[in-house]
């Protein structure tokens, strides 16, 4: 609680900064102190909830992580990574304006809500596997949302990218955004559940490593994402992301088949 309170104070310094040095220093300490509660979340949930209930609990946490950035742009928040393409498409290309141009983010939130329903349904599947295994966690039962989400996320990127034109109807792009929200949420939540179940005693360390890598990438992406979209266009820029997503589609299937053997070797 103390680090989180300190992290909440430094943004005031960023908002009132008069030079780049102050911005960099205050943002550094915001990230430093703000990382503590994020890295501890997984271990706290592992301590509080048993495996058969932990899935829904972690999903509640995950939806706040992915749901926040969808509402932020509507009320003046900061865009990141792929979300930047949505703003460029609807504000700069389609000329919808700063307010209306952010409304398509609602479709991302709709996709997240559908992901919520799917993850809750999969928790029933995990519980049945848990009972059938003598009340022992079946880690691979956490992966079906990620397996489906990989296809949805990739499809959403390609649909959005190649329907992003002011000469085309906007509904296909909005559907692509919804698929992206559904896919990303199912992937993120399933991965978090799988990691916590796999490294229960060391889940804080694992979530910390995951958060560190994710934060490093989130910090680097804004340096090249906007120039990339401006130079090669939203269609090709989103295609680059879609290709990376497509390459990673087999990952949850590989862990679903060989995950148990991989963990056995780790012991």
C-alpha positions in Angstrom: 0.0 0.0 0.0 2.8 2.4 0.8 4.6 2.1 -2.5 1.3 2.5 -4.4 0.5 5.7 -2.4 3.9 7.1 -3.3 3.4 6.1 -7.0 0.2 8.0 -7.0 1.9 11.2 -5.8 4.6 11.4 -8.5 2.2 12.0 -11.5 1.4 15.4 -9.9 5.0 16.3 -10.4 4.9 15.0 -14.0 1.8 17.1 -14.7 3.4 20.3 -13.4 6.9 19.7 -14.9 8.4 22.5 -16.8 11.3 20.5 -18.4 12.0 17.1 -19.8 14.4 16.2 -16.9 11.5 16.6 -14.4 9.2 14.5 -16.5 11.8 11.7 -16.8 12.6 11.7 -13.1 9.0 11.7 -11.9 7.9 9.0 -14.4 10.9 6.8 -13.3 9.8 6.9 -9.7 6.1 6.4 -10.6 7.1 3.2 -12.4 9.5 2.2 -9.6 7.0 2.4 -6.8 4.0 1.5 -8.9 5.6 -1.9 -9.9 5.4 -3.3 -6.3 1.7 -3.9 -6.1 1.5 -5.2 -9.6 4.2 -7.8 -9.1 2.7 -9.0 -5.8 -0.8 -9.5 -7.1 -0.3 -13.0 -8.4 1.2 -14.3 -5.2 -1.5 -12.6 -3.1 -4.2 -14.3 -5.2 -2.5 -17.6 -4.9 -2.5 -17.3 -1.1 -6.1 -16.2 -0.9 -8.0 -18.4 -3.4 -7.7 -22.2 -4.1 -7.0 -23.3 -7.7 -10.7 -24.0 -8.5 -11.6 -20.4 -7.6 -8.5 -18.6 -8.6 -9.3 -18.3 -12.3 -12.2 -15.9 -11.8 -10.3 -13.9 -9.2 -7.3 -13.4 -11.6 -9.7 -12.6 -14.4 -11.1 -9.8 -12.3 -7.6 -8.4 -11.9 -6.8 -8.9 -15.6 -9.9 -7.1 -16.8 -8.9 -4.0 -14.9 -5.5 -4.1 -16.6 -6.8 -4.4 -20.1 -10.1 -2.6 -19.6 -8.5 0.6 -18.3 -6.7 1.6 -21.5 -9.9 1.2 -23.5 -11.7 3.8 -21.3 -8.6 6.1 -21.0 -8.6 7.4 -24.6 -12.3 8.3 -24.3 -11.7 10.5 -21.3 -8.2 11.8 -22.3 -5.9 8.9 -21.4 -2.6 7.8 -23.1 -2.6 5.3 -26.0 0.0 2.5 -26.3 1.2 -0.1 -28.9 -1.6 -1.3 -31.2 -4.1 1.0 -29.6 -2.3 3.9 -31.2 -3.4 2.7 -34.6 -7.1 3.1 -33.6 -6.6 6.7 -32.8 -4.7 7.4 -36.0 -7.3 5.6 -38.1 -10.4 7.3 -36.7 -9.0 10.8 -35.9 -6.4 11.4 -38.6 -7.6 9.3 -41.5 -11.3 9.3 -41.1 -11.4 12.8 -39.5 -13.9 11.9 -36.7 -12.4 14.4 -34.3 -10.8 13.9 -30.9 -14.0 12.9 -29.1 -15.9 10.8 -31.6 -12.7 9.3 -32.9 -12.2 7.6 -29.5 -15.6 6.1 -29.3 -14.5 2.9 -31.3 -12.6 2.0 -28.1 -16.0 1.0 -26.7 -15.9 -1.9 -29.2 -12.6 -3.0 -27.6 -14.4 -3.0 -24.2 -17.2 -5.1 -25.7 -14.7 -7.6 -26.8 -13.2 -7.7 -23.3 -16.7 -8.4 -21.8 -17.2 -11.3 -24.2 -13.8 -12.5 -23.1 -15.0 -12.3 -19.5 -17.9 -14.6 -20.3 -15.7 -17.1 -22.0 -13.1 -17.1 -19.2 -15.8 -17.7 -16.6 -17.1 -20.6 -18.8 -13.6 -22.0 -19.0 -13.3 -21.9 -15.3 -16.1 -24.5 -15.1 -14.0 -26.7 -17.5 -11.0 -26.2 -15.3 -13.0 -27.1 -12.2 -14.3 -30.3 -13.8 -10.7 -31.3 -14.7 -9.7 -30.4 -11.1 -12.3 -32.7 -9.6 -11.5 -35.5 -12.0 -7.8 -35.3 -11.1 -8.4 -35.9 -7.4 -8.7 -32.2 -6.5 -5.3 -31.4 -8.0 -4.8 -28.6 -10.4 -4.7 -29.5 -14.1 -2.6 -26.6 -15.4 -3.2 -27.2 -19.1 -7.0 -26.7 -18.5 -6.2 -23.0 -18.2 -5.0 -22.8 -21.8 -8.2 -23.1 -24.0 -9.0 -19.4 -23.8 -5.5 -18.6 -25.0 -5.7 -21.1 -27.8 -8.9 -19.5 -29.1 -7.8 -16.0 -28.2 -4.7 -16.3 -30.4 -6.8 -16.8 -33.5 -9.2 -14.0 -32.5 -6.4 -11.5 -31.7 -4.6 -12.2 -35.0 -7.9 -12.1 -37.0 -8.8 -8.8 -35.3 -5.6 -7.2 -36.3 -5.8 -8.2 -39.9 -9.5 -7.2 -40.2 -8.8 -3.8 -38.7 -5.7 -3.2 -40.7 -7.1 -4.0 -44.1 -10.5 -2.2 -43.6 -8.9 1.0 -42.2 -9.7 3.4 -45.0 -12.0 6.5 -45.1 -13.4 5.0 -48.3 -14.7 1.9 -46.6 -17.5 1.4 -44.1 -16.2 1.7 -40.5 -18.1 -1.4 -39.2 -15.5 -4.0 -40.3 -12.8 -2.0 -38.5 -14.9 -1.8 -35.4 -15.5 -5.6 -35.5 -11.8 -6.1 -35.9 -11.2 -3.9 -32.8 -13.7 -6.1 -30.8 -11.9 -9.2 -31.9 -8.6 -7.7 -30.8 -10.0 -6.9 -27.3 -11.5 -10.4 -27.0 -8.3 -12.1 -28.1 -5.9 -10.0 -26.0 -7.9 -10.4 -22.8 -8.3 -14.2 -23.1 -4.5 -14.5 -23.8 -3.5 -12.3 -21.0 -5.8 -13.8 -18.4 -5.0 -17.4 -19.4 -1.3 -16.8 -19.3 -1.5 -15.2 -15.9 -3.5 -18.1 -14.5 -1.1 -20.6 -16.1 2.0 -18.9 -14.6 0.5 -18.6 -11.1 -0.6 -22.2 -11.1 2.7 -23.4 -12.4 4.9 -21.4 -10.0 2.5 -21.1 -7.0 5.2 -20.7 -4.3 7.2 -18.4 -6.5 4.3 -16.7 -8.3 5.4 -13.2 -7.1 8.8 -13.6 -8.9 7.2 -15.0 -12.0 4.6 -12.2 -12.2 7.4 -9.7 -11.5 9.4 -11.0 -14.4 6.3 -11.0 -16.7 5.4 -7.4 -15.6 9.0 -6.2 -16.1 9.2 -7.6 -19.7 5.7 -6.2 -20.5 6.6 -2.8 -19.1 9.9 -2.6 -21.0 8.1 -3.3 -24.2 5.3 -0.8 -23.3 8.0 1.8 -22.7 9.8 1.1 -26.0 6.8 0.8 -28.3 5.8 4.5 -28.2 9.2 5.4 -29.6 8.5 3.7 -32.9 4.8 2.8 -33.1 3.5 6.2 -34.2 6.3 6.9 -36.8 5.8 3.4 -38.1 2.1 3.9 -38.7 2.7 7.3 -40.3 5.4 6.0 -42.6 3.9 2.7 -43.8 0.3 3.3 -43.0 -2.2 1.7 -40.6 -2.8 -1.3 -42.9 0.8 -2.4 -43.2 1.7 -1.3 -39.6 -1.1 -3.4 -38.2 -0.1 -6.3 -40.5 3.3 -6.3 -38.9 1.7 -6.8 -35.5 -0.7 -9.4 -37.0 2.2 -11.4 -38.4 3.9 -11.6 -35.1 0.6 -12.6 -33.5 0.1 -15.3 -36.1 3.6 -16.7 -35.5 2.8 -17.1 -31.8 -0.6 -18.9 -32.3 0.9 -22.4 -31.8 2.5 -21.6 -28.4 -0.5 -22.5 -26.2 -1.2 -25.6 -28.2 2.4 -26.7 -27.7 2.1 -26.1 -23.9 -1.3 -27.9 -23.9 0.4 -31.0 -25.4 3.9 -31.0 -23.9 3.5 -28.6 -20.9 3.5 -31.4 -18.4 6.7 -32.9 -19.8 8.4 -29.5 -19.9 7.6 -29.0 -16.2 8.8 -32.4 -15.3 12.2 -31.6 -16.8 12.3 -28.4 -14.8 12.1 -30.4 -11.6 
